[in-house]
Amino acid sequence: MKDILSDAELTEIESRANRASRGPWRSYVEGRDHTSGSSFIMTGPEEMRGQDIELAGASVADQDFLAGARQDIPALVNEVRRLRALLRVV
């Protein structure tokens, strides 16, 4: 793994996040978050829900990670850009 993320790579990451289903995503695990049905990732805000995502073979940790990534990735991209802008000022 290389140490430096180029601006082009950062833009590619942001583009993939922007093409994904609308956030936020929330992980619902049967037995932890609800008691009937199956585990799934809910997409979009509750009042404008998108399609649920159901995963086969994923662990609870995998599902929680994927659901969190929908919010985490854009936040991390913004933080990298903010820090790079500060470095240019210094």
C-alpha positions in Angstrom: 0.0 0.0 0.0 1.4 3.4 -0.9 1.6 6.2 1.5 0.2 9.1 -0.5 -3.3 9.4 -1.9 -3.3 11.5 -5.0 -6.0 14.2 -5.7 -7.2 12.0 -8.6 -7.6 9.0 -6.3 -9.4 11.1 -3.7 -11.8 12.3 -6.5 -12.4 8.6 -7.6 -13.2 7.6 -4.0 -15.6 10.5 -3.7 -17.2 9.7 -7.1 -17.9 6.1 -6.0 -19.5 7.3 -2.8 -21.6 9.8 -4.7 -22.9 7.1 -7.0 -24.0 4.8 -4.2 -27.5 4.8 -2.8 -28.5 7.8 -0.8 -27.4 7.9 2.8 -27.5 7.6 5.6 -27.2 3.8 5.7 -28.0 2.0 8.9 -27.3 -1.6 9.8 -30.1 -3.7 11.2 -29.1 -7.0 12.6 -31.7 -9.6 13.5 -31.6 -10.3 17.2 -29.7 -7.1 17.9 -31.8 -4.4 16.3 -35.0 -6.2 15.5 -36.6 -9.6 16.2 -38.2 -10.7 12.9 -37.0 -11.0 9.3 -33.4 -10.9 8.3 -30.4 -8.6 8.8 -30.2 -5.8 6.3 -28.8 -2.3 5.6 -31.5 0.4 5.3 -30.6 3.1 2.8 -31.7 6.7 2.9 -33.4 8.7 5.6 -36.4 7.0 7.2 -38.9 9.3 5.6 -37.4 8.7 2.1 -36.1 5.1 2.3 -34.4 3.5 -0.6 -34.0 -0.1 -1.3 -32.7 -2.3 1.6 -29.4 -4.1 1.0 -29.3 -7.7 2.1 -25.9 -9.4 2.2 -25.1 -13.1 2.0 -22.2 -14.4 3.9 -21.3 -11.2 5.7 -20.5 -11.1 9.4 -22.2 -8.6 11.7 -19.0 -6.6 11.7 -18.9 -6.6 7.9 -22.5 -5.4 7.7 -21.8 -2.6 10.3 -18.7 -1.6 8.4 -20.4 -1.3 5.0 -23.3 0.6 6.5 -21.0 3.0 8.3 -18.8 3.5 5.2 -21.6 5.3 3.5 -21.3 8.1 6.0 -17.6 7.6 6.9 -16.1 7.8 3.4 -17.5 11.3 2.5 -16.5 12.6 5.9 -13.0 11.3 5.5 -12.7 12.7 2.0 -13.8 16.1 3.3 -11.3 15.9 6.2 -8.4 15.0 3.8 -9.3 18.0 1.6 -9.6 20.3 4.6 -6.2 19.2 6.0 -4.6 19.6 2.6 -6.0 23.1 2.3 -4.5 24.0 5.7 -1.1 22.6 4.7 -1.1 24.8 1.6 -1.8 27.9 3.8 1.1 27.1 6.1 
